[in-house]
């Protein structure tokens, strides 16, 4: 492990590896504060499961438009830099809402204001995720392609570690701290992230456009005019001082006018370069998206989310109201889930990456259907008849589901990183992740609709068993569309 870490530091630089680990750790550690948000919506604001799910769907919408952030960072560099300035902006956007919500009880006790600040915070987090993904894609393509799988593994391992720490501390914090203190404590991580951006040197050599030299326009045949320099005249100078002063004044006036004209041309040239960069990025994105290895898996991945209704919010209400599971235990269940995710990442890199994607995804969905049987057992109370406690069932189900979900997620991350064309790394990576996030959002709306049709609400869970059975059967729908996945495609990282 130590040798592997030294190899990564030598290949990409310690500051870059540290920034990757920190950003993904922060993403995972968000469970520390979002657990508190769940209870804030349920207990303090008294929202129903469908209303809570609506708030979460709106708040997480910025994750569904990640290509926009990729286009901004790819096509509109700030002082010749495509990544670090946007990472700083994203960090500020993810930091400020937590500070405001921690300091203002009025804003966090208002559903509308809380939803707005959570949306802004997710905007910053999503933008940071796009930028760091693009930096990883650039580093892999330009420097060490053989480390593609290693960088993805260290990214998700850092996120899992953050999730473990956030879930453990989140349950304890809910029992012992006020929610305003939880918000302020979480803001420490974005502060560290903001400070760390200063130490990362962006590789400007990989930026193919809009460098400082590429936008410098010569004013007069390649040499800029000096303010104190006179413009030569064809006529002879007259000996009088008055004529010389007039000539010098006219020369300065012409120099200033020429300089202003060149300045406008410079700005026009800059705007033109931005336009062409945007046009080329969109064209390259469309060209890449038409490739079967991208279009078909993305279509399947979107279908895999939409076809399976998400009942997680309803399950959360059931666990707290019927099973009476406290916040500290639910935090422990999330820790076990993150451990399952780390185990799933390890098993994938060790045993599954040589298999075809079709086989991996088929067995993943069969496994997810099997894991849903555990929820059927819990809701039907069959586990009590066999002397198995609800806590053991919840812990085991959380680890199993998160581990299996990682089997269907890792191959697409690696595949999309390999197929990023030069210049639109952030956009293509963001487009892929947006497909995932949009699918998850649509799956949540489908789940909310299913819960509404079955009249599942807070205090009324009579039809929850039927809802879970429908959810289980829907896991087999994506299996029927595996022909969208290229037959010979594998999860191999290089």
ZAVEXGU-898150 format. One line per 5 residues: number of its first residue (from 1); their letters; for each residue x, y, z of C-alpha. Coordinates in steps of 0.02 Angstrom, whole numbers, plus 50000, padded with zeros to 5 digits. Layout:
// residues N
NUM) a) X,Y,Z; ...
//
This chain:
// residues 494
1) xxxxx) 50000,50000,50000; 50141,50120,50046; 50235,50077,49887; 50078,50106,49783; 50052,50277,49865
6) xxxxx) 50232,50326,49830; 50211,50279,49648; 50057,50390,49632; 50146,50535,49717; 50294,50515,49601
11) xxxxx) 50183,50508,49446; 50065,50652,49483; 50134,50751,49631; 50090,50743,49815; 49986,50903,49813
16) xxxxx) 49877,50839,49670; 49848,50671,49755; 49808,50762,49918; 49680,50873,49830; 49595,50722,49750
21) xxxxx) 49585,50633,49917; 49523,50789,50008; 49385,50829,49883; 49321,50651,49877; 49336,50634,50065
26) xxxxx) 49230,50791,50083; 49102,50719,49962; 49088,50564,50070; 49089,50661,50233; 48933,50752,50174
31) xxxxx) 48836,50612,50260; 48886,50699,50422; 48777,50849,50382; 48646,50773,50265; 48591,50653,50401
36) xxxxx) 48548,50807,50503; 48455,50879,50353; 48347,50722,50342; 48295,50739,50524; 48272,50928,50504
41) xxxxx) 48145,50898,50366; 48058,50756,50457; 48055,50812,50639; 48073,51002,50640; 47986,51051,50478
46) xxxxx) 47861,50905,50489; 47868,50862,50304; 47790,50705,50232; 47899,50576,50142; 47846,50640,49971
51) xxxxx) 47878,50822,50021; 48049,50777,50090; 48090,50683,49931; 48038,50836,49829; 48154,50949,49930
56) xxxxx) 48299,50828,49906; 48262,50813,49720; 48266,51002,49696; 48420,51024,49807; 48517,50893,49710
61) xxxxx) 48464,50956,49539; 48633,51045,49510; 48710,50872,49497; 48602,50840,49343; 48674,50986,49243
66) xxxxx) 48858,50950,49268; 48900,50967,49082; 48869,51153,49100; 49011,51166,49226; 49121,51060,49113
71) xxxxx) 49089,51176,48966; 49131,51327,49072; 49296,51256,49133; 49344,51183,48964; 49302,51333,48855
76) xxxxx) 49321,51487,48965; 49487,51484,49057; 49520,51616,49189; 49691,51694,49159; 49739,51546,49052
81) xxxxx) 49691,51416,49184; 49545,51298,49158; 49534,51207,49325; 49598,51288,49484; 49500,51454,49471
86) xxxxx) 49338,51357,49448; 49384,51242,49590; 49407,51394,49702; 49237,51463,49648; 49154,51295,49677
91) xxxxx) 49230,51281,49850; 49165,51453,49898; 48990,51407,49838; 48993,51248,49941; 49060,51337,50095
96) xxxxx) 48953,51494,50113; 48779,51410,50126; 48833,51304,50275; 48900,51458,50364; 48737,51553,50333
101) xxxxx) 48626,51408,50386; 48733,51382,50541; 48718,51564,50593; 48535,51598,50548; 48398,51495,50632
106) xxxxx) 48264,51588,50533; 48333,51530,50365; 48360,51348,50414; 48184,51338,50489; 48106,51393,50325
111) xxxxx) 48079,51255,50198; 48097,51372,50050; 48256,51456,50111; 48332,51292,50167; 48299,51217,49996
116) xxxxx) 48380,51367,49908; 48539,51360,50013; 48552,51172,49994; 48537,51194,49806; 48677,51324,49803
121) xxxxx) 48785,51210,49909; 48757,51065,49790; 48799,51181,49645; 48971,51209,49721; 48996,51026,49762
126) xxxxx) 48944,50970,49587; 49059,51097,49505; 49206,51041,49613; 49169,50861,49566; 49172,50906,49380
131) xxxxx) 49336,51000,49394; 49428,50865,49490; 49363,50731,49372; 49430,50833,49226; 49598,50853,49311
136) xxxxx) 49606,50665,49337; 49561,50633,49155; 49695,50755,49096; 49826,50681,49210; 49787,50504,49152
141) xxxxx) 49789,50546,48967; 49941,50659,48966; 50050,50578,49099; 50015,50400,49160; 49874,50308,49073
146) xxxxx) 49919,50149,49166; 49865,50232,49329; 49685,50263,49271; 49611,50126,49378; 49722,50172,49525
151) xxxxx) 49664,50353,49525; 49482,50299,49516; 49511,50176,49657; 49596,50304,49769; 49457,50428,49731
156) xxxxx) 49317,50312,49782; 49415,50243,49928; 49435,50421,49993; 49250,50450,49971; 49211,50289,50063
161) xxxxx) 49327,50339,50205; 49242,50508,50214; 49072,50423,50215; 49125,50310,50357; 49189,50454,50463
166) xxxxx) 49039,50564,50420; 48911,50430,50459; 48993,50382,50624; 49012,50561,50683; 48844,50614,50609
171) xxxxx) 48744,50498,50720; 48840,50554,50873; 48823,50737,50826; 48634,50723,50807; 48621,50654,50983
176) xxxxx) 48737,50779,51066; 48747,50939,50963; 48629,51070,50896; 48602,51072,50708; 48683,51244,50691
181) xxxxx) 48844,51177,50766; 48838,51030,50645; 48827,51149,50497; 48972,51255,50560; 49081,51104,50597
186) xxxxx) 49056,51036,50422; 49110,51202,50346; 49287,51169,50409; 49319,51044,50268; 49277,51165,50126
191) xxxxx) 49391,51292,50211; 49535,51168,50206; 49493,51126,50025; 49497,51311,49980; 49668,51330,50063
196) xxxxx) 49735,51174,49975; 49695,51243,49802; 49837,51366,49823; 49968,51228,49825; 49914,51138,49666
201) xxxxx) 50005,51196,49509; 49890,51173,49361; 49980,51102,49210; 49952,51245,49089; 50049,51152,48955
206) xxxxx) 49897,51042,48926; 49787,51189,48885; 49779,51198,48698; 49700,51368,48686; 49688,51538,48769
211) xxxxx) 49858,51538,48848; 49929,51709,48884; 50043,51705,48732; 49907,51646,48614; 49798,51799,48642
216) xxxxx) 49935,51930,48632; 49907,52034,48475; 50050,52140,48403; 50004,52321,48381; 50122,52381,48244
221) xxxxx) 50207,52247,48142; 50246,52141,48293; 50304,52277,48413; 50195,52367,48536; 50191,52554,48540
226) xxxxx) 50268,52644,48684; 50172,52786,48762; 50316,52909,48751; 50365,52864,48572; 50327,52983,48428
231) xxxxx) 50248,52933,48263; 50368,52978,48120; 50309,53102,47989; 50349,53111,47804; 50365,53298,47808
236) xxxxx) 50521,53387,47873; 50519,53456,48050; 50507,53643,48060; 50624,53734,48175; 50495,53819,48279
241) xxxxx) 50453,53750,48450; 50268,53771,48417; 50272,53659,48264; 50371,53527,48358; 50247,53526,48502
246) xxxxx) 50102,53511,48381; 50189,53369,48291; 50223,53279,48454; 50044,53304,48511; 49978,53233,48348
251) xxxxx) 50098,53087,48362; 50039,53045,48537; 49858,53060,48481; 49886,52939,48339; 49977,52818,48455
256) xxxxx) 49834,52820,48579; 49705,52793,48441; 49807,52650,48369; 49824,52572,48541; 49637,52586,48574
261) xxxxx) 49599,52507,48406; 49718,52364,48444; 49639,52343,48616; 49468,52321,48536; 49543,52198,48413
266) xxxxx) 49621,52104,48559; 49453,52090,48647; 49369,52038,48485; 49504,51908,48459; 49478,51842,48636
271) xxxxx) 49289,51831,48612; 49316,51744,48446; 49432,51617,48526; 49304,51584,48663; 49168,51560,48532
276) xxxxx) 49274,51440,48431; 49325,51345,48589; 49143,51326,48639; 49094,51274,48464; 49234,51147,48452
281) xxxxx) 49196,51077,48626; 49012,51051,48583; 49058,50972,48417; 49186,50856,48498; 49060,50813,48634
286) xxxxx) 48927,50767,48507; 49052,50667,48406; 49108,50573,48561; 48929,50547,48620; 48884,50464,48454
291) xxxxx) 49013,50328,48483; 48928,50163,48528; 49046,50136,48674; 48977,50296,48752; 48799,50314,48690
296) xxxxx) 48742,50136,48720; 48808,50116,48899; 48743,50289,48947; 48571,50246,48879; 48571,50085,48977
301) xxxxx) 48632,50170,49135; 48493,50300,49126; 48365,50162,49099; 48436,50062,49245; 48395,50207,49362
306) xxxxx) 48227,50260,49291; 48156,50084,49278; 48187,50049,49463; 48082,50161,49579; 48180,50235,49724
311) xxxxx) 48092,50210,49891; 48237,50263,50003; 48144,50408,50085; 47995,50298,50125; 48112,50166,50196
316) xxxxx) 48194,50300,50305; 48025,50350,50376; 47981,50167,50405; 48144,50133,50495; 48123,50281,50612
321) xxxxx) 47935,50272,50644; 47899,50084,50642; 48065,50001,50681; 48112,50145,50798; 48294,50146,50743
326) xxxxx) 48387,50294,50816; 48499,50413,50720; 48660,50340,50791; 48615,50166,50728; 48566,50230,50556
331) xxxxx) 48735,50315,50551; 48816,50148,50592; 48714,50067,50452; 48784,50195,50330; 48959,50156,50392
336) xxxxx) 48930,49973,50353; 48865,50027,50182; 49025,50124,50148; 49127,49974,50202; 49027,49872,50078
341) xxxxx) 49067,50002,49944; 49253,49989,49982; 49243,49800,49978; 49149,49810,49813; 49286,49921,49739
346) xxxxx) 49420,49800,49796; 49329,49647,49728; 49298,49734,49563; 49482,49783,49538; 49540,49611,49594
351) xxxxx) 49419,49495,49506; 49287,49579,49396; 49375,49705,49285; 49424,49569,49161; 49243,49515,49137
356) xxxxx) 49130,49585,49003; 49018,49729,49054; 48862,49632,49008; 48904,49493,49129; 48953,49614,49268
361) xxxxx) 48793,49716,49251; 48681,49563,49236; 48746,49488,49398; 48743,49658,49482; 48556,49678,49452
366) xxxxx) 48521,49499,49503; 48616,49536,49662; 48518,49697,49692; 48355,49601,49673; 48419,49476,49800
371) xxxxx) 48466,49615,49922; 48288,49684,49909; 48225,49517,49976; 48301,49568,50142; 48186,49721,50147
376) xxxxx) 48037,49610,50106; 48084,49499,50253; 48097,49651,50369; 47931,49730,50318; 47840,49562,50325
381) xxxxx) 47920,49534,50498; 47978,49359,50449; 48148,49394,50525; 48071,49408,50699; 47992,49236,50678
386) xxxxx) 48167,49164,50648; 48244,49263,50791; 48344,49384,50682; 48338,49564,50742; 48294,49711,50630
391) xxxxx) 48464,49790,50663; 48561,49643,50594; 48450,49637,50439; 48472,49824,50408; 48661,49818,50430
396) xxxxx) 48683,49668,50316; 48566,49739,50184; 48655,49907,50182; 48826,49828,50155; 48762,49709,50022
401) xxxxx) 48668,49840,49920; 48810,49969,49920; 48940,49840,49875; 48838,49773,49728; 48798,49948,49666
406) xxxxx) 48984,49980,49652; 49000,49833,49532; 48892,49925,49404; 48970,50096,49434; 49158,50068,49424
411) xxxxx) 49164,50006,49242; 49077,50161,49176; 49192,50279,49270; 49346,50198,49195; 49270,50183,49021
416) xxxxx) 49218,50365,49014; 49391,50420,49071; 49473,50323,48931; 49360,50396,48796; 49377,50579,48843
421) xxxxx) 49436,50673,48687; 49564,50814,48713; 49493,50980,48769; 49323,50921,48835; 49375,50808,48978
426) xxxxx) 49268,50901,49103; 49117,50908,48989; 49115,50724,48943; 49148,50665,49120; 49012,50782,49181
431) xxxxx) 48891,50722,49048; 48916,50543,49103; 48890,50585,49286; 48739,50691,49243; 48660,50542,49158
436) xxxxx) 48684,50448,49321; 48617,50591,49428; 48471,50629,49313; 48425,50446,49312; 48432,50442,49503
441) xxxxx) 48323,50598,49512; 48194,50526,49392; 48200,50363,49489; 48159,50461,49647; 48009,50541,49563
446) xxxxx) 47952,50370,49502; 47970,50305,49679; 47872,50453,49749; 47736,50421,49620; 47730,50237,49667
451) xxxxx) 47717,50280,49851; 47576,50402,49812; 47480,50273,49709; 47498,50144,49848; 47450,50272,49981
456) xxxxx) 47614,50249,50076; 47640,50395,50194; 47703,50437,50367; 47610,50325,50488; 47531,50225,50347
461) xxxxx) 47644,50085,50283; 47516,49949,50246; 47562,49941,50061; 47749,49960,50084; 47775,49773,50061
466) xxxxx) 47690,49781,49890; 47797,49931,49844; 47958,49838,49887; 47902,49686,49787; 47871,49798,49635
471) xxxxx) 48042,49878,49663; 48123,49705,49668; 48042,49648,49507; 48091,49809,49419; 48274,49766,49445
476) xxxxx) 48258,49637,49306; 48198,49765,49177; 48374,49833,49139; 48437,49654,49116; 48324,49638,48964
481) xxxxx) 48410,49787,48883; 48590,49732,48906; 48607,49724,48717; 48639,49912,48729; 48807,49870,48808
486) xxxxx) 48945,49829,48680; 48967,49641,48680; 49158,49640,48695; 49174,49788,48814; 49258,49748,48979
491) xxxx) 49292,49841,49140; 49481,49837,49112; 49558,50004,49154; 49697,50006,49027
//
